Amino acid sequence: MVSSMTDSRLDTGNPQRSSALDEHTLTAKLRRGDLFTGKCKAREVLSHVTSLWGMLCLIALIDGTLRYSELRRKVNGVSEKMLSQTLQRLESDGFVRRTSYPVVPPWVEYDLTPFGQEAAAHVAALGDWLEMNLHKVPKA
């Protein structure tokens, strides 16, 4: 049986409930300084997602599955080595799924996992915001 105190915390309008949920978010960790410590596990994943090539790969894969060569053309300017490293990191973090078919020549496809789709939506929103506000960036 759940106590009335516990029930009130489950109420989404209850500040105690939102505080309990918020303490585990990335924003809350930033406020506490967790991401600034070397031992924060989210820090490495954050660097993979927010790297230039990581962001562009996630955004490129929003529209669906791409072969390596298609992805390289879409993410203009990335070297083969950097694209391979980026995809390996995003795959190991659970954002990207790599599917290899046993044919000659090799056929490999990349697409987003459900977790990757969620991350890509946030990254794309940041990209959209930047595009809309680029005029505010002083020219170097």
Secondary structure as the mmCIF struct_conf table of DSSP 4:
data_model
#
loop_
_struct_conf.conf_type_id
_struct_conf.id
_struct_conf.beg_label_comp_id
_struct_conf.beg_label_asym_id
_struct_conf.beg_label_seq_id
_struct_conf.end_label_comp_id
_struct_conf.end_label_asym_id
_struct_conf.end_label_seq_id
HELX_RH_AL_P HELX_RH_AL_P1 SER A 4 LEU A 10
BEND BEND1 ASP A 11 ASP A 11
TURN_TY1_P TURN_TY1_P1 THR A 12 GLY A 13
HELX_RH_AL_P HELX_RH_AL_P2 PRO A 15 ASP A 22
TURN_TY1_P TURN_TY1_P2 GLU A 23 HIS A 24
BEND BEND2 THR A 25 THR A 25
HELX_RH_AL_P HELX_RH_AL_P3 LEU A 26 ARG A 32
TURN_TY1_P TURN_TY1_P3 GLY A 33 GLY A 33
HELX_RH_3T_P HELX_RH_3T_P1 ASP A 34 PHE A 36
BEND BEND3 THR A 37 THR A 37
TURN_TY1_P TURN_TY1_P4 GLY A 38 LYS A 39
HELX_RH_AL_P HELX_RH_AL_P4 LYS A 41 THR A 50
BEND BEND4 SER A 51 SER A 51
HELX_RH_AL_P HELX_RH_AL_P5 LEU A 52 ALA A 60
HELX_RH_3T_P HELX_RH_3T_P2 LEU A 61 ASP A 63
STRN STRN1 LEU A 66 ARG A 67
HELX_RH_AL_P HELX_RH_AL_P6 TYR A 68 LYS A 74
BEND BEND5 VAL A 75 VAL A 75
TURN_TY1_P TURN_TY1_P5 ASN A 76 GLY A 77
HELX_RH_AL_P HELX_RH_AL_P7 GLU A 80 SER A 92
TURN_TY1_P TURN_TY1_P6 ASP A 93 GLY A 94
BEND BEND6 PHE A 95 PHE A 95
STRN STRN2 VAL A 96 TYR A 101
BEND BEND7 VAL A 104 PRO A 105
STRN STRN3 TRP A 107 LEU A 112
HELX_RH_AL_P HELX_RH_AL_P8 PRO A 114 ASN A 133
HELX_RH_3T_P HELX_RH_3T_P3 LEU A 134 LYS A 136
BEND BEND8 VAL A 137 VAL A 137
HELX_LH_PP_P HELX_LH_PP_P1 PRO A 138 LYS A 139
#
